[in-house]
Amino acid sequence: MIFSWKTIGALSGALTAVAKAASDFPTIEVAGNKFFYSNNGSQFYIRGVAYQADTALTTNTSFVDPLADKTTCQRDIPYLRELNTNVIRVYALDADADHSDCMSLLQDAGIYVIADLSQPKLSISTTDPEWSEALYERYTSVIDVMQQYDNVLGFFAGNEVITNSSNTDAAPFVKAAIRDMKQYIKDRGYRTIPVGYSANDDSETRVASANYFACGDEDERADFYGINMYEWCGSSSFETSGYEDRTKEFSNLTIPVFFSEYGCNTVQPRKFTDIPTLFSDEMTDVWSGGIVYMYFEEDNNYGLVSAIDDTTVSTMTDFKYYSSEINNVSPTSATLGSASSTATELSCPTGFKYWNASDTLPPTPEETVCDCMTSSLSCVVSDDVDSDDYEELFGTVCGLVNCDGITANGKTGKYGAYSFCSSKDMLSFALNLYYLNQNKDSSACNFDGSASIQSATTASTCSSILSAAGTAGTGTVTGVSGSGSGSGSTASGSRGSSSGSSSGSSSTSSRSSSSSAAVRSYSSNSYYTILVSGLCAVGALVVLTM
């Protein structure tokens, strides 16, 4: 029997449906400003722990994927259960890794996962934000590998990207990521998995930030909002800690809000006296619980346990205090019906002194657009130019021509048609623009050997794209087929990888340990193995003649 890839895809999808139908583990859904269990409609409160080890604990200095090691998951889950944990937050995952063992163990323990989509070298930058092909590919690769697990509660599209009033213009890029990941999940036919944002607690921007991410139509707004909250230190109270003020400030949000990190450590030991208040009637109408920072002890002294080796941990002093408090919470539960009936659309923030973020979002990164643009160029950056030298070249050529076609401004809401392309592609566009302005004089495509001439080609499918973008790249391209750069293909690796501005770890919390990951890809042999294994699992036998 011979199967086409289309048939294989259909069978694979059927297998996924069978597997999901067989699962009786309830997913978590959003209705109004609360989370609910899908099976019985009872309210879900987050009793979470941040769970990611520091890179110093591994010989691979680039990342520690906390869900890729069955041994450490087996070691830690009993302690997480002792802490009454129902959610862990992981800050970075390796999309190439197998997470099935850990995810299964966590599910057996009744523990859900909220995963950040970024990693230190691929995150939306605070100081030089962009929503690029490379970031799109990174985000979708994590979704692809994690969506299969029913105990994935949601994804964070950014963590503390906006830190103060000087960088609120980064917000549209995060919100664009939320929009595109929600659409990607929908387009791929995955179950509806919420996508949100984790903010810092900046006094000048926190209210406007929450309103910004919660406002607008459903396709663009965040599904939930987290705030990293460290206001309650030592012995305090609802009134004096700031919790009362924060509760009033967030009471108008129409999406779930929770502490995406909490646990001030300026007073030691941490006795977590805020937990009874967080889960009391004073706060539960607005807040959906929180994620304590954090499981592993590191140099910042926030740990609940200290890892001895792969099979052994030692509990810290904070462990017993946290366990005592979190095991005694019993919050009032709302009903799904009442929450759904009160959901309304929030207006976007206006008139905030310290908020300068446009409601107009960056375009969805489209690989096709970048491919069409680069193939149409006559003058491009030479392949032997190191990406570290791009910044100087950008400075030179953009001082000679208008580079609006490759720039993005989150304050004004103006985005070049090619602003999401790789740095190499954007630099080539700028070099070619100068070359055209100089009437294609051969000396205009040199830049001390950094630029070179190529044969320009324009496929028939590219004509409408290039026309819409315009020669200067300042037009708007719409109606591109596909669903963004992640629609089944890798980013523009053949045309050079993205550089600098998305590689910083500025969107990673100063308290958080994050890890890097490569974009996942499968060969045809891998698909064969996956398909056959899946069919065998449901008792089917398929013979493929390749």
C-alpha positions as CSV (number, residue, x, y, z in Angstrom):
1,M,0.0,0.0,0.0
2,I,1.4,3.4,-1.0
3,F,0.5,6.5,1.0
4,S,1.0,10.1,-0.1
5,W,2.2,12.7,2.3
6,K,-1.4,14.1,2.3
7,T,-2.7,10.7,3.4
8,I,0.0,10.4,6.0
9,G,-0.9,13.8,7.3
10,A,-4.6,12.8,7.5
11,L,-3.8,9.6,9.4
12,S,-1.5,11.5,11.7
13,G,-4.3,14.0,12.5
14,A,-6.7,11.1,13.1
15,L,-4.2,9.5,15.5
16,T,-4.0,12.8,17.4
17,A,-7.8,13.0,17.6
18,V,-8.0,9.4,18.8
19,A,-5.4,10.0,21.5
20,K,-7.1,13.2,22.7
21,A,-10.5,11.6,22.7
22,A,-9.1,8.8,24.9
23,S,-7.8,11.3,27.5
24,D,-10.1,12.2,30.4
25,F,-7.7,14.7,31.8
26,P,-9.5,18.1,31.9
27,T,-8.0,21.0,30.0
28,I,-8.1,24.5,31.5
29,E,-10.3,27.1,29.7
30,V,-10.7,30.8,30.0
31,A,-14.1,32.4,30.5
32,G,-14.4,36.0,31.5
33,N,-11.6,36.9,34.0
34,K,-11.3,33.4,35.4
35,F,-9.9,29.9,34.6
36,F,-12.1,26.8,34.6
37,Y,-11.8,23.0,34.4
38,S,-13.2,21.9,31.0
39,N,-14.9,18.8,32.4
40,N,-17.1,20.2,35.2
41,G,-16.9,24.0,34.9
42,S,-15.4,24.5,38.4
43,Q,-13.0,27.4,38.8
44,F,-9.3,26.8,38.6
45,Y,-6.9,28.7,40.8
46,I,-3.2,28.6,40.1
47,R,-1.0,27.2,42.9
48,G,2.2,27.4,40.9
49,V,5.9,27.0,41.2
50,A,8.5,28.5,38.8
51,Y,10.5,25.5,37.7
52,Q,13.7,25.9,35.7
53,A,17.3,25.2,36.9
54,D,20.2,27.6,36.3
55,T,22.5,26.9,33.4
56,A,25.3,26.4,35.9
57,L,23.8,23.1,36.8
58,T,24.6,21.6,33.4
59,T,27.6,21.0,31.2
60,N,25.7,22.5,28.3
61,T,26.0,26.2,29.1
62,S,23.3,27.3,26.7
63,F,20.1,25.9,28.3
64,V,18.5,23.6,30.8
65,D,15.2,22.2,29.6
66,P,13.4,21.2,32.8
67,L,10.9,19.0,31.0
68,A,13.4,16.9,28.9
69,D,14.9,14.8,31.7
70,K,12.7,12.1,33.1
71,T,15.0,11.4,36.0
72,T,14.9,14.9,37.4
73,C,11.1,15.1,36.9
74,Q,10.7,11.9,38.8
75,R,12.9,13.4,41.5
76,D,11.0,16.7,41.8
77,I,7.4,15.8,41.3
78,P,6.9,14.3,44.7
79,Y,8.2,17.5,46.2
80,L,5.9,19.6,44.0
81,R,3.0,17.5,45.1
82,E,4.0,18.0,48.7
83,L,3.7,21.7,47.9
84,N,0.1,21.3,46.6
85,T,1.3,22.4,43.2
86,N,-1.1,22.4,40.2
87,V,1.0,24.5,37.8
88,I,4.6,24.9,37.0
89,R,6.0,27.7,34.9
90,V,9.0,26.9,32.6
91,Y,10.9,29.8,31.1
92,A,12.4,28.1,28.0
93,L,12.1,24.7,26.3
94,D,14.1,22.9,23.7
95,A,11.7,22.3,20.8
96,D,13.9,19.4,19.6
97,A,13.6,17.5,22.9
98,D,11.1,14.8,23.9
99,H,9.0,16.1,26.7
100,S,6.5,13.2,26.8
101,D,7.9,11.4,29.9
102,C,7.9,14.5,32.1
103,M,4.5,15.8,30.8
104,S,3.0,12.4,31.5
105,L,4.4,12.3,35.0
106,L,3.1,15.8,35.6
107,Q,-0.3,15.0,34.3
108,D,-0.5,11.9,36.6
109,A,0.3,14.3,39.4
110,G,-2.4,16.7,38.3
111,I,0.1,19.4,37.4
112,Y,-0.3,21.8,34.4
113,V,2.4,23.8,32.6
114,I,2.6,27.4,31.5
115,A,5.5,27.7,29.1
116,D,7.3,30.8,27.9
117,L,7.7,30.7,24.1
118,S,11.0,32.6,24.0
119,Q,14.5,31.8,25.1
120,P,17.4,34.0,25.9
121,K,18.8,34.2,22.4
122,L,15.3,34.5,20.8
123,S,13.1,36.9,22.7
124,I,11.4,40.2,22.0
125,S,14.0,42.8,23.1
126,T,13.1,45.6,25.5
127,T,15.5,48.2,23.9
128,D,15.3,47.2,20.2
129,P,12.0,45.3,19.8
130,E,11.0,43.4,16.7
131,W,8.5,40.7,15.7
132,S,10.5,38.8,13.2
133,E,10.7,35.6,11.1
134,A,13.1,34.1,13.5
135,L,10.9,34.8,16.5
136,Y,7.8,33.6,14.8
137,E,9.6,30.3,14.0
138,R,10.9,29.9,17.6
139,Y,7.4,30.6,19.1
140,T,5.6,28.3,16.7
141,S,8.1,25.5,17.2
142,V,7.4,25.4,20.9
143,I,3.7,25.4,20.3
144,D,4.0,22.6,17.8
145,V,5.8,20.4,20.3
146,M,3.7,21.2,23.4
147,Q,0.2,21.5,22.1
148,Q,-0.3,17.8,22.2
149,Y,-0.4,17.7,26.0
150,D,-3.7,18.3,27.7
151,N,-1.9,19.6,30.8
152,V,-0.5,22.6,28.9
153,L,-2.4,25.4,30.5
154,G,-1.0,28.2,28.3
155,F,1.9,30.1,26.8
156,F,3.6,33.4,27.7
157,A,4.5,35.4,24.6
158,G,6.8,37.7,26.6
159,N,8.2,38.2,30.1
160,E,9.0,41.7,31.4
161,V,9.6,43.1,28.0
162,I,8.2,46.5,29.1
163,T,10.1,47.5,32.2
164,N,9.4,51.2,32.6
165,S,8.0,54.2,30.8
166,S,11.0,54.5,28.5
167,N,10.3,51.3,26.6
168,T,6.5,51.0,26.3
169,D,6.9,51.1,22.5
170,A,7.9,47.4,22.8
171,A,4.3,46.5,23.8
172,P,2.9,46.3,20.2
173,F,5.5,43.7,19.3
174,V,4.5,41.4,22.2
175,K,0.8,41.9,21.4
176,A,1.5,41.1,17.7
177,A,3.1,37.8,18.9
178,I,0.0,37.0,21.0
179,R,-2.2,37.7,18.0
180,D,-0.2,35.6,15.6
181,M,0.2,32.7,18.0
182,K,-3.5,32.6,18.7
183,Q,-4.1,32.6,15.0
184,Y,-1.5,29.9,14.4
185,I,-3.1,27.6,17.0
186,K,-6.4,28.1,15.3
187,D,-5.1,27.6,11.8
188,R,-3.3,24.4,12.7
189,G,-6.5,23.0,14.2
190,Y,-5.0,22.6,17.7
191,R,-7.2,22.9,20.8
192,T,-7.6,26.4,22.0
193,I,-4.6,27.1,24.3
194,P,-4.5,30.5,25.9
195,V,-1.6,32.9,25.1
196,G,-0.7,35.7,27.5
197,Y,1.9,38.1,28.8
198,S,4.0,38.2,32.0
199,A,4.6,41.8,33.2
200,N,6.8,43.4,35.8
201,D,5.3,45.5,38.6
202,D,6.4,49.0,37.5
203,S,4.4,51.7,39.2
204,E,4.2,54.0,36.2
205,T,3.2,51.5,33.6
206,R,1.4,48.6,35.3
207,V,-2.2,49.8,34.9
208,A,-1.8,50.9,31.3
209,S,0.1,47.8,30.4
210,A,-2.6,45.5,31.8
211,N,-5.3,47.5,30.0
212,Y,-3.3,47.5,26.8
213,F,-2.9,43.7,26.6
214,A,-6.5,43.0,27.7
215,C,-8.1,45.5,25.3
216,G,-9.4,45.2,21.8
217,D,-11.0,42.4,19.9
218,E,-10.6,38.8,20.9
219,D,-8.2,38.0,18.0
220,E,-5.6,40.5,19.3
221,R,-5.9,40.7,23.0
222,A,-4.1,38.5,25.5
223,D,-6.0,35.5,26.9
224,F,-4.5,36.1,30.4
225,Y,-2.2,38.5,32.1
226,G,0.5,37.7,34.7
227,I,2.4,40.2,36.9
228,N,5.6,39.4,38.6
229,M,4.7,40.7,42.1
230,Y,7.2,41.2,44.9
231,E,5.4,43.8,47.1
232,W,4.5,41.7,50.2
233,C,7.7,41.3,52.2
234,G,7.9,39.7,55.6
235,S,4.9,40.4,57.9
236,S,2.5,42.7,56.1
237,S,-1.2,43.0,55.3
238,F,-3.7,43.3,52.4
239,E,-3.9,47.0,53.1
240,T,-0.2,47.9,53.7
241,S,1.5,45.5,51.3
242,G,0.1,47.1,48.1
243,Y,-2.1,44.1,47.4
244,E,-5.3,46.1,48.1
245,D,-4.3,48.8,45.6
246,R,-3.3,46.3,43.0
247,T,-6.6,44.5,43.3
248,K,-8.5,47.7,42.8
249,E,-6.3,48.7,39.8
250,F,-6.9,45.3,38.1
251,S,-10.6,44.9,39.0
252,N,-11.7,46.1,35.5
253,L,-9.8,43.4,33.6
254,T,-11.9,41.1,31.6
255,I,-9.3,38.4,31.3
256,P,-7.7,36.2,34.0
257,V,-4.9,37.9,36.0
258,F,-2.5,36.2,38.4
259,F,0.9,36.5,40.0
260,S,3.2,35.1,37.3
261,E,6.0,35.3,40.0
262,Y,5.8,36.1,43.7
263,G,7.7,35.6,46.9
264,C,9.7,38.6,48.1
265,N,12.9,37.5,49.8
266,T,14.2,40.7,51.4
267,V,13.1,39.2,54.7
268,Q,14.4,35.7,55.5
269,P,13.2,33.1,55.9
270,R,10.2,33.7,53.6
271,K,7.1,32.7,55.6
272,F,4.7,33.4,52.7
273,T,2.1,35.2,54.9
274,D,0.6,36.6,51.8
275,I,-0.8,33.3,50.6
276,P,-3.9,33.2,52.8
277,T,-4.8,36.7,51.5
278,L,-4.1,35.9,47.9
279,F,-6.6,33.0,48.0
280,S,-9.1,34.9,50.2
281,D,-12.4,36.6,49.1
282,E,-10.5,39.9,49.3
283,M,-8.6,39.0,46.1
284,T,-10.1,36.0,44.4
285,D,-12.8,37.9,42.5
286,V,-9.9,39.6,40.6
287,W,-6.9,37.2,41.0
288,S,-6.6,33.6,39.9
289,G,-3.7,32.6,42.2
290,G,0.0,32.8,41.6
291,I,3.3,31.1,40.8
292,V,5.9,31.3,43.6
293,Y,9.4,32.0,42.6
294,M,11.1,29.5,42.6
295,Y,11.8,25.7,43.0
296,F,15.5,25.6,42.6
297,E,18.0,27.4,44.9
298,E,20.4,29.7,43.0
299,D,22.6,32.7,43.8
300,N,19.6,34.9,44.1
301,N,18.3,32.9,47.2
302,Y,14.7,32.3,46.0
303,G,14.9,28.5,46.1
304,L,12.6,26.0,47.8
305,V,15.0,23.1,47.3
306,S,18.7,22.7,46.5
307,A,19.6,20.2,43.9
308,I,22.3,17.7,45.1
309,D,22.4,15.6,42.0
310,D,20.0,14.1,39.4
311,T,18.2,12.0,41.9
312,T,18.4,14.0,45.2
313,V,17.3,17.4,46.4
314,S,17.5,19.0,49.9
315,T,14.6,21.2,51.0
316,M,15.4,24.7,52.1
317,T,14.0,26.5,55.1
318,D,11.4,28.3,52.9
319,F,10.0,24.9,51.8
320,K,8.2,24.1,55.0
321,Y,6.7,27.6,55.3
322,Y,5.4,27.6,51.8
323,S,4.1,24.1,52.1
324,S,2.2,25.0,55.3
325,E,0.5,28.0,53.8
326,I,-0.3,26.7,50.3
327,N,-1.8,23.4,51.7
328,N,-4.3,25.3,53.7
329,V,-5.9,27.5,51.0
330,S,-9.5,26.9,50.2
331,P,-10.7,29.7,47.9
332,T,-14.3,30.4,46.9
333,S,-15.2,28.9,43.5
334,A,-17.1,30.6,40.8
335,T,-19.2,28.9,38.2
336,L,-18.4,28.8,34.5
337,G,-21.8,30.1,33.5
338,S,-21.6,33.3,35.7
339,A,-18.1,34.1,34.4
340,S,-19.1,33.7,30.8
341,S,-22.1,36.0,31.1
342,T,-20.0,38.9,32.5
343,A,-17.2,39.0,29.9
344,T,-17.0,42.4,28.1
345,E,-14.5,44.1,25.8
346,L,-12.1,46.5,27.4
347,S,-11.2,49.8,25.8
348,C,-7.6,50.4,25.0
349,P,-5.7,52.8,27.3
350,T,-5.7,56.5,26.4
351,G,-4.4,59.5,28.3
352,F,-1.7,57.7,30.3
353,K,1.2,60.0,30.9
354,Y,3.8,57.2,30.9
355,W,2.3,55.0,28.1
356,N,3.4,55.5,24.5
357,A,2.4,52.3,22.6
358,S,0.4,52.3,19.4
359,D,-2.8,50.2,19.1
360,T,-1.6,49.4,15.5
361,L,0.4,46.2,15.7
362,P,3.3,45.0,13.5
363,P,2.5,42.8,10.6
364,T,2.6,39.0,10.8
365,P,6.1,37.8,9.7
366,E,5.7,36.2,6.2
367,E,8.6,34.3,4.8
368,T,7.1,34.6,1.3
369,V,7.4,38.4,1.5
370,C,11.0,38.3,2.4
371,D,11.8,35.6,-0.2
372,C,10.2,37.7,-2.9
373,M,12.0,40.8,-1.8
374,T,15.5,39.3,-1.7
375,S,15.1,37.5,-5.1
376,S,14.2,40.9,-6.7
377,L,17.3,42.7,-5.5
378,S,20.3,43.4,-7.7
379,C,22.7,44.5,-4.9
380,V,23.0,42.4,-1.8
381,V,25.2,42.1,1.2
382,S,28.1,39.7,0.5
383,D,27.9,36.3,2.0
384,D,31.3,36.5,3.6
385,V,30.3,39.6,5.7
386,D,30.1,38.7,9.4
387,S,26.7,39.5,10.9
388,D,28.6,41.4,13.7
389,D,29.4,43.9,11.0
390,Y,25.8,44.5,9.9
391,E,25.2,47.3,12.5
392,E,27.9,49.5,11.1
393,L,26.7,48.9,7.5
394,F,23.1,49.7,8.5
395,G,24.4,52.9,10.0
396,T,26.2,53.9,6.8
397,V,23.6,53.0,4.2
398,C,20.6,54.2,6.2
399,G,22.4,57.5,6.5
400,L,22.3,57.7,2.7
401,V,18.7,56.4,1.9
402,N,15.4,56.3,3.7
403,C,15.2,53.0,5.5
404,D,11.5,53.2,6.6
405,G,10.8,50.0,4.6
406,I,12.8,48.0,7.1
407,T,12.1,49.8,10.3
408,A,9.4,49.3,12.9
409,N,8.1,51.9,15.3
410,G,5.8,50.7,18.1
411,K,5.2,54.3,19.3
412,T,3.8,55.6,16.0
413,G,2.5,52.3,14.7
414,K,4.4,52.6,11.5
415,Y,6.0,49.4,10.3
416,G,8.0,48.8,7.1
417,A,6.8,46.0,4.8
418,Y,10.1,44.2,5.3
419,S,10.6,45.0,9.0
420,F,10.2,41.4,10.0
421,C,12.8,40.0,7.7
422,S,16.2,38.7,8.8
423,S,18.9,41.3,9.3
424,K,20.8,40.0,6.3
425,D,17.7,40.5,4.1
426,M,16.9,43.9,5.4
427,L,20.5,45.1,5.0
428,S,20.4,43.8,1.4
429,F,17.2,45.8,0.8
430,A,18.9,49.0,2.0
431,L,22.0,48.4,0.0
432,N,19.9,47.8,-3.1
433,L,17.9,50.9,-2.5
434,Y,21.1,53.0,-2.5
435,Y,22.2,51.2,-5.6
436,L,19.0,52.1,-7.4
437,N,19.2,55.7,-6.2
438,Q,22.6,55.9,-7.8
439,N,21.2,54.7,-11.1
440,K,22.8,51.3,-10.7
441,D,26.3,52.6,-10.9
442,S,28.5,49.6,-10.3
443,S,30.6,51.5,-7.7
444,A,27.4,52.0,-5.7
445,C,27.3,48.3,-4.9
446,N,30.6,47.8,-3.2
447,F,30.9,49.3,0.3
448,D,34.5,48.2,0.6
449,G,33.6,44.7,-0.6
450,S,30.6,44.2,1.7
451,A,28.1,44.4,-1.2
452,S,27.9,42.5,-4.5
453,I,25.8,42.2,-7.6
454,Q,23.4,39.3,-8.2
455,S,20.9,38.5,-10.9
456,A,17.5,39.8,-9.9
457,T,14.5,37.6,-10.5
458,T,10.8,38.1,-9.9
459,A,8.5,35.1,-9.8
460,S,4.9,35.7,-11.1
461,T,3.6,35.0,-7.6
462,C,5.8,37.9,-6.2
463,S,4.5,40.7,-8.5
464,S,1.6,41.6,-6.3
465,I,3.6,41.5,-3.1
466,L,6.4,43.7,-4.5
467,S,3.8,46.1,-5.9
468,A,2.0,46.4,-2.6
469,A,5.2,46.9,-0.7
470,G,6.5,49.6,-3.1
471,T,10.0,50.4,-4.1
472,A,10.7,52.0,-0.7
473,G,9.0,49.1,1.2
474,T,6.6,51.5,2.9
475,G,3.4,50.0,1.6
476,T,1.2,47.4,3.2
477,V,1.2,43.8,2.0
478,T,-1.9,41.8,2.6
479,G,-3.5,38.6,1.5
480,V,-0.2,36.6,1.4
481,S,-1.0,32.8,1.2
482,G,-0.1,30.7,4.2
483,S,-0.2,31.6,7.9
484,G,3.1,33.3,8.6
485,S,6.7,32.2,8.6
486,G,5.9,29.2,10.6
487,S,3.5,27.6,8.2
488,G,5.3,24.3,7.8
489,S,8.7,25.6,6.8
490,T,11.8,26.9,8.5
491,A,12.6,30.6,8.6
492,S,14.8,32.1,5.9
493,G,17.9,30.2,6.9
494,S,19.1,29.9,3.3
495,R,19.1,33.7,3.1
496,G,21.0,34.2,6.4
497,S,19.9,34.2,10.0
498,S,18.5,37.1,12.1
499,S,21.0,38.9,14.1
500,G,21.4,41.2,17.1
501,S,18.2,42.8,18.1
502,S,16.3,39.7,19.0
503,S,19.1,37.8,20.7
504,G,19.3,39.6,24.0
505,S,17.8,38.3,27.2
506,S,16.1,41.6,28.1
507,S,12.7,40.0,28.1
508,T,13.8,37.5,30.7
509,S,13.1,38.3,34.3
510,S,16.1,39.4,36.3
511,R,15.1,36.7,38.8
512,S,14.5,34.0,36.2
513,S,16.7,31.3,34.7
514,S,15.9,30.7,31.0
515,S,17.2,28.4,28.4
516,S,17.7,28.3,24.7
517,A,16.3,26.0,22.1
518,A,16.7,25.1,18.4
519,V,13.9,25.2,15.9
520,R,12.4,21.7,15.6
521,S,12.4,19.9,12.2
522,Y,11.6,16.4,11.1
523,S,12.9,14.4,8.1
524,S,10.6,12.2,6.1
525,N,12.1,9.2,8.0
526,S,11.1,10.9,11.3
527,Y,7.5,11.3,10.1
528,Y,7.5,7.6,9.0
529,T,8.7,6.5,12.5
530,I,6.2,8.8,14.3
531,L,3.3,7.6,12.1
532,V,4.0,3.9,12.5
533,S,4.6,4.2,16.2
534,G,1.3,6.0,16.6
535,L,-0.7,3.5,14.6
536,C,0.8,0.7,16.6
537,A,-0.2,2.4,19.7
538,V,-3.9,2.3,18.8
539,G,-3.7,-1.3,17.6
540,A,-3.4,-0.6,13.9
541,L,-1.0,-2.0,11.4
542,V,0.1,0.0,8.4
543,V,2.6,-1.2,5.8
544,L,4.2,1.7,3.9
545,T,5.9,1.0,0.6
546,M,8.3,3.9,0.2
